[in-house]
């Protein structure tokens, strides 16, 4: 009897976790077990202070085709409360991935459709191959890109969402970059080098500062300017007197590498 392949492959390299969706036979589409695996990984990684970045990708030629249609069809026979519970599990997974306290880098080597494009939206930095294709294709199936909408709207804005949500049209990597869904588009052969460059930049920065900067973006998003003033003033004051902030400023003035780059505790 052969051992069943894991739905999610996680490999650790130093302070970086590499996470691979591993359902290539169905283009890495979500089903309930994969959603549970991603949910579990996000919770564990968030609690691990040794993780400073993560790279998310898919096995084979696709990034993620969204929800597995067989899984979606099975929900037809479920009572409404079970249907809502499954939708909330999916929504919770996206929320956890969006809020991990370190940068999540999307390595998009191929098609990312429906909820797969939602996965792209929760990544902080996204590098896509030129051949990658995107689309909020739910309306083509009589559905709606609902649980991913908060993250997509925050990434691409209402104008682009109005076109792409309502038509379900597929679009290429160049357009994804133009609307802010993707940050860099490269030939497929250059994908890993581009991702590694972003990882190196992250690892050269203060790990606590990177986490605080990510948290600040989320905190400021819904606030007025007057409310934001209090949050931003408190944040920078706290960082200035923190051990990491003191070390970073001293290292700059002393023309040396800070401890987090030099590998010192």
Helices and strands as residue ranges (DSSP letters): E 8-13, E 16-21, G 24-26, H 32-47, E 53-58, H 69-74, G 75-77, H 80-99, E 103-108, E 112-113, H 115-122, E 125-129, E 133-135, G 137-141, H 149-167, E 170-172, H 173-178, E 184-186, G 188-190, H 191-203, H 207-221, H 225-241, H 243-253, H 259-262
